[in-house]
Amino acid sequence: MPSRRSGTPAFVLLLLVISLSFCTSSSELDSRWAAKKLEMRDKVREMFYHAYENYMTYAFPHDELKPLTKSYTDSLSELGNLKLEHLPTDYSGSALTLIESLSSLVIMGNNTEFERAVGWLSKNLSFDVDARVNLFECNIRVLGGLVSAHILASDSKNRLIQGSYDNELLGLAEDLGRRFLPAFDTPTGLPYAWVNLKEVRICFCLFPFVRGIYDSAAMQNSVDSMESWKVKLLKLALQGVLWSMRSSLNLFGTTLDVMTGEWIEHSSGIGAGVDSFYEYLVKAHILFGKDDYWRMFQSAYLAVQKYFRHGSWYHEADMRSGRATYWQLTSLQAFWPGLQAKVSDCNIINQVLVGDVRAANSSHREFFSVWEKYGVLPERYLLDYQTVHPTEKYYPLRPELAESTFYLYHATKDPFYIEVGEAIVNSLNFYTKVEGGFASIRDVTTMQREDHQHSFFLAETCKYLYLLFDDSFLAGRNYVFTTEGHPLPVLSDWHDRLPEAYIPSNWTYVKSRMPTERASAMSLQVCPATSLNLGEGQQPIESVCHVVDARGDHRCLRDEECGVDATSCRSRSCSIAGYCGLWLLV
């Protein structure tokens, strides 16, 4: 036996060796994941350019590519037009896919192509066409794409454009916005679904807060001088007209009569027809800093969890009674786990918020299990029969699952989501890639292809997959992505840029010597707290997740009267004694 003076005991050496082995293994594991992410990033870049270059070769300046026949379709007037009615006879495209690709080019670092595309659009794009378009689709794709690209192009810090840029994209966006105005000339202020771009008139037909308006109102972020009509436009956009039309259960239908304000379709869920509404409540709060949006979202979110959620799934229900109507999964619902991740994205002492992130992870895994079952995600999947819907078997290259995968990885850093992203990339390359681009899937049971490459494949699907593997574009920046995946910056001086005549009393903060900044926990990596102590002279930060209780004395009759805790981002509930608090452990 060795003596006490002979050196380090053998068992201690053994522990050191084991410890070093673990460290080495962890380091090697991190290195392998880093290599995997770089490999997958390059694959996604190849996917994007395969789609983009084929579009530019065979379809530009028309709207979208037909990859099987290497031709084009002028589809802007067809979006949302299921019966293909009132199609224009002399419309020849608006370079839709090029507009949708602008922010993706920047994120992938291709400033040269971005500048070339901006130059072409500035000189050639015109909306003076006799074409009826879907207001929502044209808004999120074209107007949102132009606004985002303008903000990127005019960013003096990044110098994406080496030549001259005189706000041409903003001018195009403003022109398009004016052409939207007649759609809002209704008794309710809610817009018609369709508008003819040729029917331009200057009016004070004000935008309510409805699907798509977030992109339009965001244009004001980059405008220093606001004409009176713009301010009035923005003012009603921020008032939440649609919120007043909710049911007593805080639920919404999917279709209403804009003349009377009466609901036509009462069955609702988190999918088509209402999905963007939930998304915009969160994003409008972050972008504009108005607490009312967060309170609306909190109430709406609790209603969704109560009436739509069934385990890991979300079915549809009647907005009036809450009774289940359709037991089905739709591909558009796949955005929901990502929305939950946005809300809950913050670490507290290395413990990820278990509430909404756990629910998001569970739901995400169910969506991914359906993806694995078919190779892609069908448009509708019947939960009660565990099979694809007989008439909606298609997959049009949708981005929602990739989007949620990106947000959940950003929130948790769980390598599982890297594996999911890799599976999505491999499936897209195996099933949808063709010589002329990427084709949609007409039938997921046979993998029969359809001759259509949607513009959102470049705007969202490729973008979110790329950011999943390489999010360096977001470093040091605070962006919100629109429902079409176009980045808009969250400006700290947003309120200061508003005219003095339009400073409501209920803004998040008012001008003062030391204002409180409400921060996005996801983008700034700030742990929730009522006020973080950052040191003398530094600006305090308030958690963006914080929602105060309805009453100052914290008394309540129901859960909806309780807010969200600032330090944990957990929803507070009403106790039997009638007080709000963190009574339930999630």
LUMVEXSE-547019 format. One record per residue: x, y, z of N, C-alpha, C, CB in turn. Coordinates in steps of 0.2 Angstrom, whole numbers, plus 5000, padded with zeros to 4 digits. Glycine has a CB too. Example, Ala and Ser with C-alpha at 12.3 -4.5 7.8 and 13.67 -1.06 7.14 Angstrom:
BEGIN
506649725039506249785039506649845039505749785045506449895035506849955036506450005039507049975029
This chain:
BEGIN
500449945000500050005000500450065000499550005006500250114996500650174997500550215003500450224991501050245005501050285012500650355010501750305015500450385016500150445016500550505012499950475022501250495012501650545009501850525002502250555013501550474999501850444993501550484987501750374992501050524988500650564982499950554983500950534976499650574977498850574977498650504977498650614971498150494981497850424982497550404975497250424987497550334974497350304967496650324966497450234967496150324971495450334970495350404967495050314976495750454970495750524968495950534961496150564973496450494959496650504952496150474947497350464951495850414950495350384946494750434945495050324949494550474950494050524950494250574945493850554956494850594945495050654940495050624933495750674942495250564932495250534925494550534923495550464925494050514927493350504925493050574924492950474931493250624928493050694927493250724921493250734933493950714919494250734913493850704907494950724913493750644908493350604902492750634901493350534904492350654906491650684905491750744902491350694912492250784904492350854901492550844893492950894904492950804892493150784885492550764881493750734885492150724884491550694880491150754879491250644884491050794884490550854883490850904878490450884890491450914878491750954873491750924866492550974874491850864865491750834859491050834856492050754859490650824861489950824859489750894856489450804865489950944860489751014858490051024851490051064863490650994850491051004843490650974838491750984844490450914839490050874834489350914832489850804837489050934838488450974836488551034832488050994843489151074834489251134830489451114823489951164833489751054822489951034815489251014811490350974815488850984815488150964812487751024810487750924817487751074814487351134812487651174806487351184818488351174806488651204800488451164794489451204801488551094794488351054788487651064786488450984790487151074791486451084789486351154787486051064795486651204790486651264787486751274780487051314791487351244778487551244771487051204766488251204770486651154769486151114765485551164764485951054769485351194769484851244768484951304764484651274775485551324764485751374759485751354752486551404761485951294751485951254744485151254742486251194744484751234747484051234745483751294743483651204751483951344747483651414745483851434738483851464751484551434737484751454730484551414725485551454731484351344726484051304721483351334719484051234723483051344724482351374723482351444720481951374730482851484723482851554720483151564713483351594725483651524712483951534705483551504700484651494705483151454701482651424696482051474695482351354699481851504701481351554700481651614695481151584707482251644697482451694693482551674686483151714696482751614684482851584677482251574674483251524678481751544677481151524673480451564675481051454674480451604680479851634682479851714682479551604688480451734685480451804686480351844679481151824689479951904680479751944685479051924687479752014684478751864685478151844687478151824694477951784682477551794697477451794704477851734707476751784706477651674704477951614707478151564702477451574712478551514704478851464699478451404699479551444702478351374693478151304692478751264691477551304686478951224696479551194695479551134691479851174702479051094690479051034686479051054679478350994687478751104677478751124669479151184668478051144667479551204673480051264673479651324669480651234669479151334672478751394669478551434675478151374665478051474674477851524680477051534680478151594678476851564686476151574687476151644690475851524691475651684688475551754691474951744696475251804685475151714702474751694707474451744712475051634710474751804712474551844717473751854717474851914716473451854711472751864711472351794713472451884704472751744713472451674715472451654722472751624710472951694726473051674733472351684737473551714736472151634740471551634744470851624739471451694748470951624733470451624728470351554726470551674722469951514730469951444729469551424723469551414735469051464721468651454715468951494709467951484716469451524710469851554704469351604700470151504699468951644704468551694701468851764700467951694706468551804695468751874694469551874693468551914700469751834689470551834688470651884683470751764685471151924683471351984679471551954672471852024681471451994667471651964660472251994658471051984655472552054660473152084658473652094664472952144655473652054669474052054674474652004673473752034681475252034673475851994672476351984677476152024665476151984683476551974689476852034692477151934687477052024699477352084703477952054706476852104708478352014703478951984706478851964713479452044705478251934715478151914721478651874725477451874721478951824722479451784725480051824726479551714721480251864722480851904723480751954729480951954717480151984730480052024736480051974742479352054735479751914742479751874748480451854749479351814746480951854744481651824746482151874748481851804739481951944749482351994750482651984757482052064750482251974762482551974769482951904770481951974774482751854766483151794767483851794764482751734763483851834758484551854755484951884760484451894749484751934764485151974769485351924775484752024772484851884777485051834783485551784781484351794785485551764774486051724772486751754770485851684766486751824770487351864769487451884762487851824771486951874758487051894751486851964749486651844746487252014752487152084751487152104744487552124755487552074740487552094733486952084729488152054729486652024730486052004727485452044729485851924727485452054736484952094739484952164736485052104747485552194735485552264732485352264725486252294732485552214721485252204714484552204714485652144711484252164718483552154718483152214720483352094723483452254725483152314727483152364722483452344733483752364718483752414712483252394707484452404709483152334705482652314700481952334702482652234699481752314708481152334711480952404711480952304718481452444713481452514713481252544707482052544716481552524701481452544695480852514691482052534691480652454692480152424688479552404691480552364686479452394698478852374701478352424701479052344708477752404699477152454699476552414701477052484692476152444705475452414708474852444704475452424715475052484699474452514695474252464690474752574691473852404693473652354689472952334690474052284690472552314685471852304686471752234689471452314680471952214695471952154698471652154705472652124698471152104706470852094712471352044716470152064712471552064722471952024726471652014733472652054727471851964736471651944743472051994748471851874745471752034752472052084756472552054761471452124759472352004764472751974769473451954766472451914773473351914760473951884757474351934754473751834752474151984751474552034748474852074753474052074743474552084759474752124764475352094767474252134770475352024769475851994773476451984768475651934776476351964762476851944757477152004754476551904752476752054751477052104747477252164751476552124741476752194755476852254759477352234765476152274762477252184768477652164773478352154771477452104777478452114765479152104762479452174760479052064756479052224757479352284756479552324762478852324751479152324767479352364773479952334776478752364778479952274777480552244780481152254776480452164781481152244769481752254765481952334765481552234758481452374766481652444766482052464773481052494766481752434778482152444785482852414784481752414790482952354781483552324781484052364776483552254778483752394771484152434766484352494768483752444759483952524773484052594775484452594782483452634776484652534784485052524790485752554789485052454793485952604792486652634791487152594794486652704793487052554799487552524803487752464799487252494809487352424795487552364791487752384784486952324791487552434781487752454775487652404770488452484775487052374769486852324765486952344757486152294766486752404756486752434750487352484749486152474748487852474744488452514744488252574739488952474740487752564735487552624731487052664734487352594724486752704730486252754733485552714734486152814728485252734739484552704740484152764743484552644745483652784740483252844742482552824744483152894736482452774748481852744751481352724746481552804755481552694740481152674735480652624737481452654729480852574741480452524743479852544748480852464747480052594752479552624756479052664752479852674761479252694747478752724742478252674739479152764737478552624737478152564735477652544740478552504732477852534746477452504751476952554753477852494758477052624753476552674754476052674749476852744755476252664742475752664737475352604737476152664730475552544739475152484740474752494746475652424741474952524751474452534757473952574755474852564763474052634751473452674749472952634745473752734745473252584741472752544737472352494741473152514731472552484747472152444751471552474755472652414757471652544755471152584759470452574758471352654759470252564751469552554750469252494753469352554742469652444754469352384757469152394764469952334758469352444768469152464775468552514775469752494778468252524769467652574769467052534771467652614763466952504777466452464778466152494785466652394779465452474786465152504793465552484799464452474793465852424799466252404805466952424805466152324805467252444799467952454799468352394798468152494805468052334798468352274796468352274789468052214800468952244786469052254779468652194775469752254777468552214769468352164764468952114763468052194757468752054761469352004760469752024753469051934759469352054749469752074742469752144741469352034737470252164737470252234735470552234728470652274740470352284724470652294717471152344717470052314712471752334715472352374716472252434712472952344714471852434707471752494702471352544705471452464696470852524710470452574713470752614719469752534716471152664717471552704722471152764724472252714720471152774730470852844732471152864739470052844732471252924740471452944747470852954751471953014746470852924757470352934762470552914769469752884760470152924773470252914780469952844782470152974785469952794778469652734780470152694784469452694773470052694791470552674795470652604797470452714802471252584798471352504799471152484806472052494797470752434807470752404813471252354814470052374814471352334820471852274822471552214819472052274829471652194813471452124811472052094808470852134805471952034805472551994802472852034797472251924799473552034798473952074793474052144794473552064786473652174798473852244799474452264802473252274803474752214806475352224810475852244805475552154813475952204799476452224794476352294791476352174788475652314790475552384788475752434793474852394786475552424799475652474804476452484806475252464811476752424805477452424806477852474802477752354806477552494796477952534791478052604795477452554785477652624800477852684803478452684807477252694808478752624809479352624812479952654809479552544813479952664802480452694799480252754796480652644793479752784798479552854795479652904800478752844792479952954798480153014803479553064803480753044801479353074797478753124796478153084794478953174791477653094798476953054797476453104795476753024803476153104789475553144787475053124792475453134780474553164792473953154797473553094795473453214797473553074789473153014788473452954790472953004780474152954790474552894793474452884800475252904791474452944804474352934811473652914813474453004814473152934809472452914810472452834808471952954806472752824803472752754801473052704806473152744795473652724809473952684815473552684821474652714816473152744822472852744829472252694829472552814830471852684824471352634824471652564824470852654819472252564820472552494820472752464826473152504815472852514831473052494838472452484843473552534840471852494841471352494846471052424847470852544843471152374843470852314844470152304843470952294851469952324837469152314835468952244836469052344828469352204833469152134833469052104840469652094829469452124844469452094851468752104854469952134856468352164852467752174855467152124852467552244853467352084847466852044844466951974847466952044837467351964852467451894854466851874858468051894859466851804859466251774863466351784870466151704861465851764874465951774881466451724884465251754884466651674880467251634882467851654880467051564879467951714877468551744874468751704868469051744880468351674864468451634858468251674852468151564858468551664846468351694840468251644835468951734838467751664830467651624825468151634819466951634822467951604813468451614808468251654802468651544805467551674802467351714796466751754799467051664791466751824797466251864800466051914794466451904806465451934795465151984790465352054792464351984790465752084787466052144789465552204788466652164784464952194786464452244785464052244792463952224780463952184795463552184801464052174807463052134801464552144807464952124812464752054815464952174818464352024812464051954814464551904812463351944812464651854816465051794814464651744810465251754821464951724805464651674800464851604801464851694793465551594803465751534805465951534812466351514800465651494816465751494824466251444826465051484827466351394822466851344824467551374823466851274819467951364828468651394828469151354832468551464832469751374831470351344834470951384834470451274830471551354832472151394832472451394825472651374837472051364820472251354813472051414808472051294811471851394802471751434797471151484799471551404791471151544797470651594798470751634805470051564799471151614810471151644816471951644819470751614821472351604816473051594818473451654819473351544814473351694814473751754814473551804820473751794808472951804821472651844827473051834833471951834828473151774835473451754841474151774841473451684843474451764835475151784834475351864835475451754827474851894832474951974832474852004838474452004827474451974843474352004849474952004853473851964853475351954852476051944856476551994852476351874856476551994846477052034842476952104842477152004835476252124842476052194842476252224849475352204841476252184854476452204861477152224861476252154866477552174858478252184858478452244854478652114856478152244848478352294843478152364845478052284836477552374848477252444849477252454857476552444847477352404861477452414868476852434872477952474869476252414869475652424872475352364876475052444867475252384883475052324887474352294885475052354894473952334882473252304881473352244877472852354877473852234872473852184868474052114872474352194862474452134877474652074881474152044885475252094886473752094888473152074891472652034887472752134895472552054881472152024876472351954875472052064869473051944874473351884872473251834878474051884871473351864884473351824890472651794891473451864897472151824890471451804890471251754885470951864890471551774879471351724873471751664874471551764866472351664876472751604877472451554882473451624880472251584888471951544893471351504890471751584899470951544886470351514883470551454878469951564879471051464874471351414869471451354873471951444865471851364879472051304883471451274886472551324888470951304888470451274891469951244886470051334895469851274880469251244876469551204870468851304874470151214868470451184862470951124863470751234857471251134869471851084870471551014873472251114875471750964870471650894872472250854873471050864867472550854878473250824879473750864875473250754877474050834871474550864867474250894860475150824865473650884859473350904853472850964854472850854850472651004849472251054849471651044844472551124848471051034846470451024841470151084840469950964844469551084837469151144836468551144840469051154828468251204841467651204846467251264844467851214853466651264846466151314844466351374849465451294846466451434846466651494850466051514855466751554845465451494854464951514859464851464865464251514855464951404864464851354869465551314871464351304867466051324867466651284869466651214867466751294876466051184865466051114863466451094857465251094862466751044857467151014852466751014845467550954853467051034840466751024833467050984828466651094830467750994827468150954823468750924826468350994816468850864826469450834829469950824824469250764833470350874822470750874817471350914818470450894810471950894816472550934816472650964809473150894818472751034809472951064802473651084802472451124801473951094797474651104796474751174799474951104789474351224798474451294800474451294808473851334798474151244811474151244819474851234821473751194822475351214817476051194819476451254821476351164814476151314820476451374823476451384830476151444819475951354833475751364840476251354845475151324842476651294844477251284849477751334849477551214848477851364843478351424842478051484846478451434835477451494845477151554849477251544856476451564847477151484859477251474866477951484868476951404868478351464864479051464865479251544865479551434860478951584861479151654861478951684868478751694855478351664870478051684877478551664882477351664878478751604882479051574888479851574888478851504889480151604883480851604881481251644886481051624874481451604892481951644896482151584901481551704900482751594903483051544908483051574915483751514906482951544920482951564927483451514931482251574931484051534932484551494936484551424932484351484943484651424925484751374921484051324921485351334923483551344923482951304923482451344918482551304930482351304913481851334908481151334910481851294901480751384909480151394911479751324909479751454908479451294914479151224913478451234910479151184919478151284911477451284909477251284902477151354912477351334898477151344891477751304887477151414889478351304889478851264885478751194885479551284888478451164891478351094891477751084887478151074899477251124887476651114883476851114876476051164885477251164874477451174867477851114865477951244867478351094869478751034867478250974866479251014872477750964870477350904869476950914863476850904875476650974861476250984855476750974849475951044855477351004849477850994844477950924842478451034845478050884847478250814846477650774842478450784852477050794844476450764840476450784833475850784844476550854831476650874824477150834821476750954824477750834824478350794821478150724820478950804825477850694824477650624823477250614817477250594830476750664816476350654809476850664803475850704810477350714804477750724799478150664797478250784801478450624802478850564802478350514798479050544808477750514800477250464798477250464790476650464801477150524787477050534780477650554776476450584779478150584780478750614776478650694776478850584770478050714776477950784776477350794781477850824769477050854782476450864786475850884781476550924790475350834782474750844778474350904780474350784778473950934775473550994777473050984783473251014771472750924783472350904788472450834790471550914786472350824797472450754799471950744804473250744802471550684804470950674808471250634814470450624804471150674820471350644826471050584829471350704831470350584827469950524830470050464826469250544830470350474819470450414815471150404814470150424808471650444816472350444816472550434808472650384820472250474804472450464797472350534793471950414793472550534788472550604784471850614781473050604778471650674781470950694778470950674771470850774779470350644769470250614762470350664757469650574762470150724758470150774752470750824753469550804752471050824759471550874760472250844762471350934765472550814757473150774758473750804756473050704754473750864754474250904751474750934756474050954746475350944754475850984758476151034753476350934761475951104754476251154750476851184752475651204749477351144755477951174757477951224763478351204751477451214767477251254773477851264778476651234776477951314781478451334786478351324793478751394785477751314795477551314802477951274807476751304803478051204805478351164809479151184810478351094806479451204804480151224804480151294809480351244797479651334808479651394813479651374820479051434811479151334822479151314829479751274831478551264830480051234827480651204829481251254830480951154823481251304826481751364827481651394834481751414822481051414835480951454842481051404848480151474842480851344847480951294853481651284854480551234852482051274849482751274850483051334853483151254843482851394851483051454853482951464861482751514849482351434863482151434870482451384874481451424870482651324872482851274876483551254875482451214875483851264869484451234866484551164867485051264871483951124866483951054866484151034859483251034868484650994859484850964852484350924848485450924853483850904852483250864849482950904843482750854854482950974844482651014838483151024832482451084841483751014834484251014828484150944824484951014830483950894827483850824824483150834820483750774829482650864823482050884819482150924813481550914824482550974814482751014808483050974803483151074810483550934805483850894800483450844796484450844803482950814800482450774797482050814792481950734802481850874793481450914789481750924783481150974792482450944783482850964777482950904773483550984780483050844776483150784772482450764768483350724777481950774772481250754768481150804763480750764774481250864764481150914758481550904752481250984761482250884753482650864748482450804744483350864750482250754748482050684745481450684742482050634751480850724745480250714742480050774737479750714747480350834739480050894735480550924730479850944740481150914731481650944726481650904719482350934729481550954714481650924707482150974704480950934704482250954698482750994694482551064693482850964687481951084693481751154692481551194698481151154687481751164704481551194710481351154716481051254709480851174720480551124725479751124723480651154732479451064723478751064721478351044727478651004716477751074727477251054733477050974732476651094733476850954737476550884737475850884737476850844743475550854732474850844731474450794735474650834723474850744736474550684740475050654744474150634736475050664751475550634755475550564756475550674762475050534754475050454754475350424748474350434754475450464743475850434737476450474735475350434731476450534738477050584737476950614729477650554738476350614727476350644720476450714721475550624717476850744716477050814716476550854713477750824714476550924715476150974711476551024709475651004716476451054703476851104700476851174702476751104692477051184709476951244712477551254717476251254715477951304717478351324722478151394725479151334719477851384731477551444734478151494736477151424740477951554736478451604738478651604745478151674737478151574750478351574757478851514758477751554761479051474753479551424754480251464755479551374748480351514751480951554752480851604757481051594745480251634759480251684764480251654771479551724763479951594772479951564778480251504779479151564780480051454775480351384776481051374776480051334771481351404771482151404771482451454776482351424764482051504777482351554782482351524789481951614782481851494792481851474798482251414799481051454800482351374794482851314794483551344795482751264788483651394791484351424791484451454798484451474786484051484801484151514807484151464813483551564809483851404812483951354817484651334817483451294815484951334812485651304812486151364812485851264805485951424810486451484811486051544812486851484804486051564818485651624820486051684821485251614826486651684818487151744819486851814816487751734815486351804812486051864810485651904816485451854804485451864821485051894826485551924832484651844829486151904831486651924836486652004837487351904835486552024843486552094845485952134842487152124842485452104839484852134836484252114840484852114829483752154839483052134842482552144837482952184848482352084834481952084828481252044830482252044822480752064827480152024827479952004820479552064830479851934819479651914812478951914811479951834812478751944806478051944804477751874803477851994798477151864802476851804800477051774794476051804800477351814790477651794784478451784784477451834778478651794790479351784791479851844790479651724788479551904789479951954787480151994794479552004782480852004795481052034801480852114801481752024802480652134807480552204809480952214815479752224809481252274816481652284822481152314827482152334821481352294834480952324839481452384841480852274845481152444840481552504841481452534848481352564836481952554852481852574859481552644859482552574862481652684853481352744853480652754850481852794850480352694849479752694846479252744848479352624846479152754855478652794857478852874856478552784865479452884857479752944856479652974849480452954858479552934844479452954837478752964836479652894832478252954840477552964839477453044840477152924843476953074836476853144837476553154845476253164832476653204847476453224854475753214855476653294856475353224850474653224850474353154851474253254844474853104849474653034850475052994855474653004843474953014861475352974866474852954871475953014869474452894870473952874875474252864882473652814873473852874887474052874894474252804896473552894898474052754892474152684894474752654890473552644893475252694888475852664885476252624890476252714881476652584888477052544893477552594897477552494889477852644894478252684898478152754895478952674898478252804899478152874897478852904897477752914901478952964893479652994893479853024900479553054888480453004902480653024908481453024908480352984914481753044913482453044913482752974914482753084919482352924917482652854917482052814916482952844924481852804909481252764908481352684909481052774901480852654909480952574910480852544903480352554915481252504901481252474895480952404895481952464891480452394891480152324891480452284886479352324890480752234888481252194884480952124882481952184887481152104876480952034873481451994877480952034866481251944881481651894884482051854879481251854889481651834873482051794868482651824865481551774863482551894863483051924859483551954863482751974855483451974869483952004874484151954879483652064877483851894879484051844884484051874891484751824883483451904893483351934899482951894904483152004899483151874909482751834914482151874916483151804920481551854917480951894919481151924926480351854919480951984927480952014933480552084933481752024936480252104938479952164938480452224936479552184945481052224939481552274937482152244939481452334941482552234934483252204935483752264937483552174928484152254942484652304944485252294940484852294951485352344935485852344930486452384932485652364924486452414938486952464940486752534939487552444936487152574943486952654943487052684936487452684947486552714934486552754927486252714921487252774926486152644923485952604917485152594917486252534918484852584911484152584911483852524913483952594903483352524918483052464921482652434916482652484927482552364916482252324911481652284915482652274908481052294912480452254915480352204910479852304915480152144913479952084909479452094905479852024914479452074899478952084894478352034895479252074887478451984899477951934900477451964906478251874902477652014910477252034916476652064914477652084919476052034917475452054916475152064923474952014912474952124925474752144932474052114933474652214933473852094939473152074941472652134939473152054948472052114938471552154936471452214942470852124935471452184948471352234954471952244958470752204958472052304960472652314964472752284971472652394966472152264974472152224980472252144979471552234984472352124972472452054970471852014972473052034974471252044973470652004974470351984967470052044978469951924967469751894961469151854962470351864957468751844956468251794956468351734951467551834954468851754946468951694942469751704939468551704935469951654936470651654934470851714929470851584931470351724925470451774920470651844923469851784915470451854929470651924932471351924935470151934938471751874935472351864937472851874931472551804941473451904933473951914927474451864927474251974928475051884925475651834924476251864928475851834916476451814932477051834937477651864933477151774941477951914935478451944932479151904933478552014935479251874938479851834940479851764937479951834947479351734936479351674933478951664926478951624938478551714924478151714918477651664918478651704912477451634924476951594925476251624926477051544931475751594923475051624924474851624932474551594920474551674934474351674941473551644941474351744944473351624946472651594946472251614952472651514946471651614952471251634958471051574963470551664955471251594969471151544974470451534977471651554980470351484980469651474983469451534988469551414987469951564991469851624995469751684991470451635000469851684985469751744980470351794980469251784983470951764980471551804979471951774973471951804985472251814969472751794964473451774966472851854958473651724964474351704966474551644962474351684973475151614963475451564960475251494964476251564959474651484964474351424968474451364965473651444969474451364958474551294955475251284952474051294949475551234953476251214951476151174944476651174956476451204939476351174932476851124931476351224926
